Amino acid sequence: MTRAEHRGPEHGKVVGFSLQERRLGSTVLRTYRTKVDLDTVVPNERQPRLGPKEDEELQLQIEANEGIFEPLLVEPHPEQEGKFRIIDGERRWVNSSVLVAQGREQFRHIPVEVTDRPLTDEERLRVWIYIHRQRKEWDAKEKEMVAYRLVDLLGRAGAANILGISVKELEKLVQIFEMSEKFTGLRDPSGAITWARELMGLSKKLVTPAVVDAVVRKVAERRITNSKELRKLRTILPDPVARAHFLADEGDIDSAMLRLGPAPKKKGGLASDLETAVEAMKHVPWTALADLRGDPEVLKKIDEAEALLRSLRKALST
């Protein structure tokens, strides 16, 4: 642990701090912890998280803990003397500010972890993404939103590099986020991502603009209440009668399912018999195969089958 001097926000004094190393993925930061006034902290204008930051539940948590439990990660502001810019923790800062604006002055001083220098844009984004990937919100609602925001900040190649994914994977996340923006008026706005994921999970050939409009409308009207119900569209949309009914104003998923035609019968004959035999062999459990290893009767049957298939191929080829 090393000592460093940093010009603090109070009266421009130079104060000594003990630095510690903090590894966040491939980035290693040198930081120290202290408490600062809310007004010395400013948000990051290139914040990856979109949407409103005020959260009544988080405000209740701050009150219950008598302050912020997890320090904000901040950096010395490169342009504003005596200020700190947020790397991670903008929601905590916003909701503490709301409480102070309500006259709760006891929440004015907040704990922070300060880096020993301003970070580059790439370092700041990598650190933020690493931190958020450790949280449950990442898979629940954030990764598509962040992908969309990073494309705006860095372009597709840069965003894919920061996230450690291919451009093709990035495109899918962006498309899901753009689709989620169509689902409005939900009780839980973050649930829009779940609806979009299910809808984008269908074949692209099936998800036409008319289908999207119908799904969005019926979700808004609470006629589809569970996102997993959208999986039934894989069966409904290829059927012309069921599809037309679903797209109509009066149609919904359950009523469309009732209008499905009979399932087409599989074509019989030699090809069907061979397919059945191959599928049966594919599903033999490995434990059964282990028991049959070296069995002369089974090996004899396989030899006979190979000879028969060779003869069959030869007959059909000529």
Salt bridges, closest charged atoms under 4 A:
ASP37 OD1 - ARG108 NH1 3.28
ASP39 OD2 - ARG108 NH1 3.05
GLU45 OE2 - ARG85 NH1 3.68
ASP55 OD2 - ARG91 NH2 2.60
GLU63 OE2 - ARG104 NH2 2.59
GLU70 OE2 - ARG135 NH2 3.36
GLU75 OE2 - ARG85 NE 2.92
GLU75 OE2 - ARG124 NE 2.70
GLU81 OE2 - ARG7 NE 3.89
ASP88 OD2 - ARG92 NH2 3.04
ASP88 OD1 - HIS132 NE2 2.77
ASP88 OD2 - ARG135 NH2 2.98
GLU105 OE1 - ARG108 NE 2.78
GLU113 OE1 - ARG22 NH1 2.64
GLU113 OE1 - ARG33 NH2 3.72
ASP116 OD2 - ARG30 NH1 3.01
ASP121 OD2 - ARG46 NE 3.43
ASP121 OD1 - ARG124 NH1 2.80
GLU122 OE2 - ARG126 NE 3.02
GLU123 OE2 - ARG117 NH2 2.93
ASP139 OD1 - LYS143 NZ 3.56
GLU142 OE2 - ARG49 NH2 2.30
GLU142 OE1 - HIS132 ND1 2.97
GLU144 OE2 - ARG197 NE 2.75
ASP152 OD2 - ARG149 NH1 3.18
GLU171 OE2 - ARG156 NE 2.42
GLU198 OE2 - ARG231 NH2 2.85
GLU221 OE1 - ARG223 NH1 3.11
ASP249 OD1 - ARG217 NH2 3.66
ASP254 OD1 - LYS232 NZ 3.80
GLU279 OE2 - LYS282 NZ 3.53
